[in-house]
Structure formats: C-alpha cells, structure tokens
Amino acid sequence: MNRARAKLALFVADVFASVPRKDQRAKGDCYLRGLMLDGRRKSIQPMAERLPDGNEQNLQQFVNQSTWDPVPVRRRIAQRMVPQIGPAAWAVDDVSFPKDGRMSVAVARQYCGALGKRANCQVAVSVHAVSDAASCPLQWRLFVPEEWADDPVRRQKAGIPQEVGHREKWRLALDTIDELAGWGLVPPVVVADAGYGQNADFRDGLSERGIGYVVAIRSDVTVHPHDAQPTAPAWSGNGRKPQPGPKSRYTGLTLYQILDAIQDLLNCWTGTCTTCHRPLPRTSTTSPNLRARAT
C-alpha cells in the first residue's frame, strides 16, 4: 500500500505540475485517490466520506469552480499513457452520462449508450488508446446539441462560453485527433463504429490527414469502384442543382449485394452452388478488383 501511495504521489506531481496552486494540487491528489479506492459510487459526496482527508466542499470546488486549466493535465496524462499502453489503435466513440433535469451542461434527450436507448443524458466524443490489455481516454469533447445553441438562458446558467456551439460529432472527433497531433501523438490506426464510419466526410478527413482507419458501415450503403470520380449531372435550371455523385462504368451496388454476389461466385468455383443460372450483378463479374468506396 505504501508503495502504491508513493507511485500515486509521483503521478500526481507530474500530471498536475501545470496547476498553479499547492492547495489545488493537494485537492487533485485527494480526488484521484477517491477515484481509485474501493467503492461503487464515484461521485464527490461518497468519495469524500471514504477519504480520511476528504472534504466534500473542497472537492466540489476543485472539480467545478477552480480556475486551473484541465488541458495541460489531460495532455500530460495522454503523453504518459500512450507509451505505457502501446496502443494497437485509437478508438473513436460516444461516451454518455445519464442525467436528471435539464440544466446540466449540454444535457438533452438523445441516444444514451450507457442505457442502450434514448434518454436524458450528456454525450462526449472520446478518443481512446486501446490494446488487448488496456485502454485510456486520451482526449474528449462534450457534444452540444442544437437545442442548446439557441437557448441563451440555459447557456448562461450552465456557463457555456459564447464561442462554444453545436458541432457535429464527426467534426468533434477530427478536432480531437488534430489536438492530439499537436501534442505529438499520432494514431497507429483509427477504429470506429458505424455512427462515425457511415459518414463519408469523417472518412475523407482521416484520409486527408494520412491516417489509416478501420470503420464499420451498414450493409445497405451504396459502394462504387475506388477510382470513381464525383460528377454533377446536368441541371435543367429548375429546382435544386443536382449534387455531384460518383461516375463509373460500373453500376453502384449496396455492400450487401456485392458480398452476396461474391459468395455466389465462391460457391460456383467450389462446386457447391445449385443456382449458377441466376444472373449476377455486372460489377461482381467484370470489375478488375474489389477496391470500393462507400458513398
């Protein structure tokens, strides 16, 4: 126990070195011990009750009211943890916090991953360093729903800076990755679920930054050959101008259709198919390769 306490003291001294006041650093040490010690509830009141030097008011002030800047603390934690974890990837995901009431910062009725349904909650976009053995959040951004952008009363009461407004989650994810790059941290590869992978702008943003990625997409997504170029159809002059879309000599198919056609071909080649007479999509039989791009 003494060895662990000594290691924690060194860790606190390092990550809270940017905090200007000694009493604030002491509260930070107390708060971290509360998070790490046994106990199911990690909110301030029960932690203060468990700690011999715990003071609920002091801890509440440290977390909610003190003027220390959290960004250098997060940066130092990220810089320490990446070498320790040796991540195989960075995972982009939503982190949700169920809430009661409507005055917590950016709280809204939205999908809550913690509950698996729509509920009143806060949502943050996080980037985690992950390996088979460990993970650590490197940085995160609070998602501000659109309903908060035009509600000056709630914004003022919650203390939201004027320059902070609604921003799409995929943009917050790229912003976070850019900030981490400014700290000298580069992902080996980015992984994400379909909530991010489905968005072509997010994928393009990673490609523009030279970052490899493995992301999920839905099976009903239309895909085109990788070399297809966006081309806008002729505009008649009436209504909206048509949006540019991929143009190729191959017909766009859904991912499910392509995989189904590939399975048919494999069955034929192995002699197990009894429906070879069924017409196959042209792309699956004439495309020179299987490199495709989702739209």
Residue pairs with C-beta under 8 A, 6 or more apart in sequence:
8 29
8 32
8 33
8 36
9 29
11 32
12 25
12 28
12 29
12 32
13 25
14 76
14 80
15 73
15 76
15 77
15 80
16 24
16 25
16 28
16 29
16 73
17 76
18 68
18 69
18 72
18 73
18 76
19 25
19 28
19 68
19 73
20 68
21 68
24 62
24 66
24 68
27 58
27 59
27 61
27 62
27 66
28 62
30 51
30 53
30 54
30 55
30 58
30 59
31 47
31 59
31 62
31 63
33 51
34 42
34 44
34 47
34 48
34 50
34 51
34 54
34 59
35 42
35 47
37 47
37 50
37 51
39 46
39 47
39 50
41 47
44 56
44 59
44 60
44 63
45 56
47 54
47 59
48 54
48 55
48 56
48 59
49 56
74 138
74 139
75 183
77 136
78 129
78 136
78 138
78 139
78 180
78 183
78 185
79 183
79 184
79 185
81 129
81 136
81 138
82 129
82 138
82 185
84 134
85 129
85 130
85 131
85 133
85 134
85 135
85 136
86 131
87 129
87 130
87 131
87 135
87 187
87 188
88 130
88 131
88 132
88 188
88 189
89 130
89 187
89 188
89 189
89 190
89 191
89 214
90 127
90 128
90 129
90 130
90 138
90 177
90 187
90 188
90 189
90 190
90 191
91 127
91 128
91 130
91 135
91 190
91 191
91 192
92 125
92 126
92 127
92 173
92 177
92 190
92 191
92 192
92 196
93 125
93 126
93 128
93 192
93 193
94 111
94 113
94 123
94 124
94 125
94 126
94 143
94 169
94 195
95 113
95 123
95 124
95 125
95 126
95 137
95 140
96 111
96 112
96 113
96 114
96 115
96 121
96 122
96 123
96 124
97 114
97 121
97 122
97 123
97 124
98 112
98 114
98 115
98 119
98 120
98 121
99 107
99 120
99 121
99 122
100 120
101 107
101 120
102 120
102 154
103 154
103 157
103 158
104 122
104 158
105 122
105 142
105 158
105 159
105 160
106 122
106 123
106 142
106 143
106 144
106 145
106 148
106 158
106 160
107 120
107 121
107 122
108 120
108 121
108 145
108 147
108 148
109 118
109 119
109 120
110 118
110 119
110 121
110 123
110 145
111 117
111 118
111 123
112 118
112 119
112 120
112 121
112 123
114 121
115 121
122 142
122 143
123 142
123 143
123 169
124 140
124 141
124 142
124 143
125 140
125 141
125 143
125 169
125 172
125 173
125 176
126 137
126 139
126 140
126 176
127 137
127 138
127 139
127 140
127 173
127 176
127 177
127 180
128 135
128 136
128 137
128 138
129 135
129 136
129 138
130 191
138 180
138 185
139 176
139 179
139 180
140 176
141 172
141 175
141 176
143 167
143 169
143 172
144 160
144 164
144 165
144 166
144 167
145 166
146 166
148 154
148 155
148 160
148 166
149 165
149 166
167 175
169 195
169 196
170 196
170 199
170 201
170 202
170 205
173 192
173 196
173 202
174 202
174 205
174 206
174 209
177 187
177 190
177 206
177 209
177 211
178 209
180 186
180 187
181 209
186 211
187 211
188 212
189 211
189 212
189 213
189 214
190 206
190 211
190 212
190 213
190 214
190 215
191 213
191 214
191 215
192 202
192 213
192 215
192 216
193 215
193 216
194 215
194 216
194 217
194 218
196 202
196 215
197 203
197 213
197 215
197 216
197 217
198 216
198 217
198 218
198 221
198 294
200 294
200 295
202 215
203 213
203 215
203 294
206 212
206 213
207 213
217 255
217 294
218 255
219 254
219 255
219 256
219 259
220 254
220 255
220 256
221 254
221 255
221 294
221 295
222 252
222 253
222 254
222 294
222 295
223 252
223 253
223 254
223 255
223 258
223 292
223 293
223 294
223 295
224 246
224 248
224 250
224 252
224 292
224 293
224 295
225 246
225 248
225 250
225 283
225 287
225 291
225 292
225 293
226 291
226 292
226 293
227 248
228 246
228 247
228 248
228 250
228 293
229 246
229 247
230 244
230 245
230 246
230 247
231 244
231 245
231 246
231 247
232 241
232 242
232 243
232 244
232 245
233 242
233 245
234 242
235 241
235 242
245 295
246 252
246 293
246 295
250 282
250 283
250 286
250 287
251 281
251 282
251 283
252 295
253 261
253 281
253 283
255 292
255 294
257 281
258 281
258 283
258 284
258 290
258 292
261 280
261 281
261 283
261 284
261 285
262 284
262 290
264 273
264 275
264 276
264 278
264 280
264 284
265 280
265 284
265 285
267 273
268 276
